[in-house]
Amino acid sequence: MSSAIRLIAEDGELDLVEGFLPPAECAGLGSRLLGELAWHGEEIAIFGRRMAVPRLLCWYGDPGAVYRYSGVSHEPLPWDAALAGLRDRIEAFTGRSFNAVLCNRYRTGKDSMGWHADDEPELGERPFIASLSLGAERTFRIRHRRTGKTLDVPLRDGDLLLMGGALQSCWKHCIPKTAKACGERVNLTFRRIVQPG
């Protein structure tokens, strides 16, 4: 496992740990999560219109770790054993604690995540989020709200991205669509809900 590489230190912190999970572990774990988690589609409200989310997702966590965004309230499912094990390992590495995980499944290059910041009240003022990628490589794009400066980060199988400080206040991020042929990707974003219920 690599040590963390600091990608952004201005107006927040963004660190990349390449190969946090070894390749031999990633394939089996990715297949297990694809087959066992409670993946579902969802609609969100954007400017008053209901739109289908272009990916599948599910939300796991401690009782009461309710997460609300884009007009949708997410009640946590009880921790899956594999997710709980990953949480424990990431907590040991980062020295942070997490009580929930948002799981996103990108089925093809057409699945995506639009520009947003993880700045909901439930996450607190300066949230620390650990984002683990499994499967196909996808680009994580981040843009400074004031200057417009952007950075593209290729996220590969087993990579861990750490977001902290004022990052969610000062930057937005997305996973853009891609025309390149690519397989499925699972992204696990471990969070701490500080205002549950």
C-alpha positions in Angstrom: 0.0 0.0 0.0 1.3 3.5 -0.9 1.4 6.4 1.4 -1.0 9.4 0.8 -0.1 11.9 -2.0 -1.3 15.4 -1.3 -3.1 16.6 -4.4 -4.7 19.8 -3.1 -3.7 21.8 0.0 -5.3 25.1 -0.8 -8.9 25.7 0.5 -9.2 22.1 1.7 -7.3 18.9 1.6 -7.4 16.1 -1.1 -5.1 13.1 -0.7 -4.7 10.0 -2.9 -3.6 6.6 -1.6 -2.8 4.6 -4.7 -3.4 0.8 -4.3 -4.8 1.0 -0.8 -6.2 -2.4 -1.5 -4.0 -4.9 -3.5 -5.2 -6.1 -6.9 -5.6 -9.7 -5.7 -8.1 -8.6 -3.1 -10.0 -6.0 -5.3 -11.4 -8.5 -7.9 -13.1 -10.8 -5.4 -14.3 -7.9 -3.2 -15.7 -6.0 -6.2 -17.7 -9.1 -7.4 -19.0 -9.7 -3.9 -20.3 -6.2 -3.5 -21.9 -6.1 -6.9 -23.7 -9.3 -6.1 -24.6 -8.8 -2.5 -25.4 -5.1 -1.8 -28.9 -3.8 -2.1 -28.4 -1.7 -5.3 -31.3 0.3 -6.5 -32.1 3.2 -8.8 -33.4 6.5 -7.5 -34.9 9.8 -8.6 -33.8 13.2 -7.2 -35.2 16.7 -7.4 -33.3 19.1 -9.5 -34.7 22.6 -9.9 -38.2 21.2 -9.0 -38.0 18.4 -11.6 -37.7 14.7 -10.7 -34.9 13.0 -12.6 -33.4 9.5 -12.6 -30.0 9.2 -11.0 -27.5 7.9 -13.7 -26.1 5.2 -11.5 -27.2 2.7 -8.8 -26.7 3.3 -5.1 -27.3 2.1 -1.6 -26.7 3.5 1.9 -25.4 1.4 4.9 -24.6 2.6 8.4 -25.3 2.8 12.1 -28.9 3.1 13.3 -30.0 6.7 13.0 -27.4 7.7 10.5 -30.0 9.2 8.1 -28.6 11.1 5.1 -30.7 13.6 3.1 -29.7 15.1 -0.2 -31.5 16.3 -3.4 -34.9 15.9 -1.7 -34.3 12.2 -0.8 -34.0 10.8 2.7 -31.8 7.7 3.1 -32.4 5.4 6.0 -29.3 3.2 6.6 -29.3 -0.5 6.0 -27.4 -2.5 8.7 -23.7 -2.8 8.0 -22.8 -5.5 5.5 -19.8 -7.5 6.8 -17.5 -6.6 3.9 -18.3 -2.9 4.2 -17.8 -3.0 8.0 -14.4 -4.6 7.5 -13.3 -2.0 5.0 -14.6 0.7 7.3 -12.4 -0.7 10.1 -9.3 -0.7 7.9 -9.8 2.8 6.6 -10.4 4.0 10.1 -7.1 2.5 11.2 -5.3 4.1 8.3 -6.8 7.6 8.7 -7.4 7.8 12.4 -11.0 9.0 11.7 -14.3 7.3 12.5 -17.2 6.7 10.1 -20.8 5.7 10.9 -22.1 5.3 7.3 -21.2 4.6 3.7 -22.7 5.7 0.5 -22.2 3.0 -2.2 -22.4 4.1 -5.9 -22.4 1.6 -8.8 -21.3 2.9 -12.2 -22.5 0.2 -14.7 -20.9 1.8 -17.9 -19.3 5.0 -19.0 -22.7 6.5 -19.4 -23.3 6.4 -15.6 -22.0 9.5 -13.9 -22.2 11.9 -11.0 -22.9 15.6 -11.7 -21.1 18.6 -10.2 -21.8 18.8 -6.4 -20.3 19.2 -3.0 -20.9 16.9 0.0 -21.9 19.8 2.2 -25.2 18.7 3.6 -25.8 19.7 7.3 -25.7 16.0 8.4 -22.0 15.9 7.4 -20.9 18.8 9.6 -18.9 21.9 8.8 -15.7 20.4 7.6 -16.5 16.8 6.7 -13.8 14.1 6.3 -14.8 11.6 3.6 -12.9 8.5 2.5 -13.7 7.3 -1.0 -12.6 3.8 -2.1 -12.7 2.8 -5.8 -13.1 -0.8 -7.0 -13.3 -1.9 -10.6 -12.9 0.2 -13.8 -10.9 3.3 -13.8 -12.9 6.6 -13.9 -11.9 10.2 -13.7 -12.6 12.3 -10.5 -12.8 15.9 -11.6 -12.7 18.7 -9.0 -13.2 22.5 -9.6 -12.6 25.4 -7.3 -15.8 27.4 -6.7 -14.1 30.9 -6.9 -11.2 30.5 -9.3 -12.6 27.8 -11.6 -9.3 25.9 -11.3 -9.8 22.2 -12.1 -7.9 19.0 -11.5 -8.6 15.5 -13.0 -7.7 12.5 -10.9 -7.8 9.0 -12.4 -9.2 6.6 -9.8 -8.1 3.0 -10.3 -9.0 -0.3 -8.8 -8.1 -0.2 -5.0 -7.4 3.6 -4.8 -8.5 5.5 -1.8 -9.3 9.3 -2.0 -9.4 11.3 1.2 -11.3 14.6 1.3 -11.1 17.0 4.3 -10.8 20.4 5.7 -12.7 23.1 3.8 -12.7 21.1 0.5 -16.5 20.7 0.3 -17.0 24.5 1.0 -14.5 25.6 -1.6 -14.6 23.0 -4.3 -17.1 21.0 -6.3 -16.5 17.6 -7.8 -18.0 15.1 -10.3 -17.5 11.8 -12.1 -18.1 12.7 -15.8 -19.5 10.4 -18.4 -16.9 8.8 -20.7 -17.2 7.5 -24.3 -14.3 5.0 -23.6 -15.3 1.4 -23.1 -15.1 0.6 -19.5 -16.4 -2.0 -17.1 -18.3 -1.6 -13.8 -17.0 0.6 -11.0 -18.1 0.5 -7.3 -17.3 3.6 -5.2 -17.7 3.5 -1.5 -17.7 6.9 0.3 -17.3 6.5 4.1 -18.8 9.4 6.0 -19.6 10.5 9.5 -23.2 11.7 10.1 -22.9 14.2 12.9 -26.6 15.3 13.0 -28.5 12.0 12.7 -32.3 11.8 12.7 
